[in-house]
Amino acid sequence: MKAIYKKPGEPAEIVDIENTPQAIRAALGGWPEGYPIATDACILCDEDGRGKGLPFNTVICGLDFVGPILVMGGTDDFADLKNPERVLELLWPKK
């Protein structure tokens, strides 16, 4: 499924990720914790990222995120991110 993936210190990129718990956990490095940012989009991060001492990644909607994150479609069941190019530009505008 289409998503945006961002690691600390690196630019965000549009990726295809398998819609399985194993693939999502592997991308995040731990159990996912979700933060809805729209009616059809959410941010996933490692729920214990701070406890693991993961490095700062980014601020979105006033929330600080550490470690890798995924921006995915849906809020309860994950799905393709609709218009990932536009979401990428909204969250990380080019300077």
QUISUL-V177425 format. One record per helix or strand of 2 or more residues. SS is the DSSP state (H for helix, E for strand). FROM is the first residue (numbers start at 1). LEN is the number of residues. If there is no record, write none. Layout:
BEGIN
SS,FROM,LEN / SS,FROM,LEN
END
This chain:
BEGIN
E,2,5 / E,13,4 / H,21,8 / E,32,7 / E,41,6 / E,56,5 / E,63,4 / E,69,5 / H,84,8
END
